[in-house]
Amino acid sequence: MNQALPKETSVQIFLIDCHEICLGGTIEVLHSQYPNATILTAQTAENALHQLTISQPDLVVIDIYIPEKPGVMASTNAGIQLLRNLMENYPNLNIIVHSAHIKSVVRIIPEIDAHTGGFTVADKTLSTKEMLARVDWALQGLTHTKEIKEIYAELELKPEWHNLLTLAFQEGLQDKAIAQRISVSERMVRHYWDKLQNALGIDGEELKNQGKNLRIITQIRAREAGLID
């Protein structure tokens, strides 16, 4: 069984967070557990990828709500894409997602399952003790994504559903254009909507009877589940 690393161990930790206050606070917490740690930082996905080409950290601590590059608004899409890049290019890298947006990690559960390095998640509302425990687990090469796996299992998330959400709510396409983009019939697109709405606990007939916009409710529920920004 893997053992927790002693405090005197010298480790290199790469912290990715776009908020100065959060960066400072997290550095302080990490140093309380690993006083000899070398801590590198980045505030954008672009800078993080650049630094990883010249450093070999033992652990990446990432808030997935970050900008892609300087001058661009932060989004979970940028953080999720960065995570994908990290797992694809550094399969043994130990990672902890430390964020207020951990639900969004549900989008990449298959990639996490295939990752051979440690991978844990820690909501920023967790206590310092709980957060540091998950740092230790990740450094030991362990995986802890229980909260996210429960969401994933409940939704029975299908890749085509996420594609549907992206095309509809991020690219603004209607069903006919979505059908053309993914090379299926409009009827199949409507079938995807029905399945997705059922998974999100949306009663389409009831909402229609109440005069509510089904597509808007779907967008809201999908955002609450972490499936879209």
N, C-alpha and C positions, 0 to 999 in steps of 0.2 A: 504493500500500500504506500502511496506517495505521502511524504511527510511535509508539514508546513516548513517554510524556509526560516531559519533563525534570523533575528533582527539584524545581526551584524553582517549578514550576507550583503555583498555589493552587487546590486543589480542595476540594469539600465532600463528605465521606464520612459516610454514615449507618450506624452499626454496631448490629446487633440481636443481642443475646446475653444470656441470663438469668443467666450466671455472672460474678460480680464479678471473679474472678481472670482468667478468659478475656478479659473486656472490657479489663482493664488491660494484659494481655499483647499483645492484638491492637492496641490503640491505640499501644503502644510500637513494635511492628513497622511499622505504617502510617506513623508519624511518621519512622521511619528512612528510608523511601523518599520520603515527601512531608512534609518538615519544616514547610511552610507550610499544610498541610491543616487545614481546620476539620472536626473530628470530632464528630458528634452521636451520642447513644446512646439505646437503648430496650431494656427487658428483657421486654416483653410484646408480643403482637401488637396488642392494643388500643391501647397507647401509641404503637407504631410507626405505625399507621394515622393516629392523631391528629396526630403530628408531621409526617407527609408532607403533610397538608393545609396546612401553614404553611411548609414548607421545600421547596427544589428541589435535592436532592443530585445530585452527578455520579455517585455510586456508592452502592449499598446492599450492605453486607457482612452476610449473615444466617446465623446458626446456626438451622437449622430445628427444633431440639429446644428449644422455648420454650413458656411458658404462654400461654393465650389472654388472660388478664387476671390482675391481682394476686390471690393467694390460691388460684390453681388450679394443679394439677400440670402440669408441662411435658409436651409430647407432640409427635411429629413431625406428627400430624394438624393441630395448630394452626399449625405452621410451613408446611406444605404449603398450607393454606388461605390463609395470609397471602401466600405466593408467588403463588397464583392471583389474589388481589386486586390485588397489585402489577402483575402483567403485564396484567391486564384494564384497570386504571384508569390505568396509566402505561406505555403500550406502548413508549416510547423509553428507559425507565429502564435504566441499566446495573446489573447484579446479579451478585454472586458468592456462591454458597452455600459457606460455610466451616463445616464441620460434621463430626462423627464419624458422621453418619447420612446421608451423601450417597446411599446406595442408594435411599432413600425417594423421591428425585427422579424415579425411574423411573415413578412414578404420573402425572407431568404432562409427559412428553416431548412430546405433541402441542401443548400450550400453549407450551412452550419453543420448539419449531420455528416457531410463529407469531409469537413475540416479536421485535420489531424492534430492541430495545436489545441491548447486550452481555450475555452470560450465560455464566459459567464456574462450575465446581465445584472445590473444593479440600478434600480430606479434612484433618482437623486433624492427621493424622500426617505430612503433607508437611513438608519443610524450609521454613524462612523464605524462602529464595531461590525455591523452587518456588511457594510461596503468593503471593509478591509478583509473580511473573511472571504469574500468573493474574489478579491485581488489575489489572495493566497491560493485559492482553488485554481484560478487561471494560470498562475505561475507554476503550479504543480502539473499543468497539462490536463486539468479536469474540465468537464463540460457541465454547466448548470444553466439550463434555459427552461426550467419547469413552468414559470409563469407564461412564457411565450408558447410553449408546446401545448398548454391547455387551451389557449386561444386558437391555435392552429387546428387542434383536434376537434374543437367545438364547431369551427367553421367548415371543416373538411375542405380547406382552401384548394382550389384548382387553378393552374396557371392561366387558363383561358379567362377566368373571372378577373384576375388582376389585370390582364391585358385589356379586358373590356372596360374596367374602371379607368385605366390610364388613358385610353382613347376617348372615352366619353367626357371625363372630368378634367383632364389635363390638356388634351388636344381639342376638346370641344366638338367632337364628331357626333353626328346623328347615326341612328342604326344602319341606314343604307350605306353610309360611308364606312362605318365600322365593318360591315359585312364584306365590302369590297377590299378593305385593308387586310382582313384576316382570311379572305377567300372562303367564306361560308355564306349560306343564305341568310336573308333577313329573319326568316323563321328561326334559324339556329341562334341568331343573336338574341331574339326574344326569349328563347329557351334558356340561354345563359343568364339573362336578367332574372327570369323566374327562379332559377336554381340559386343564384346569388342572393336574391331577396329573401328566399326561404331560409338560407343559412344565416342571414342577418336578423332573422326573426321579424320580417316585415310582412304584414298581411295586406297584399295589394288591393284586394277587393274591398276590405274595410276602409282603407285610405281613400280609395276612389269614391266610396259612398259618403265619406266625410268631406269630399271636395278638396282633398290635399294632393299636392304634387308628388307623385310616387318617385319620380327621378330625384327630386331634391331630398326627400327623406332617405333614399338610398345613399346619396352622397354623404349626408350627415352621419348615417350609421356606419358607412365604410370608413369615414374619417375617425370616428370614435373607436373603431376596431383596429386602427393603425394601418389600414390597407392603402390609404392615400393621404397626401398632405392636406 
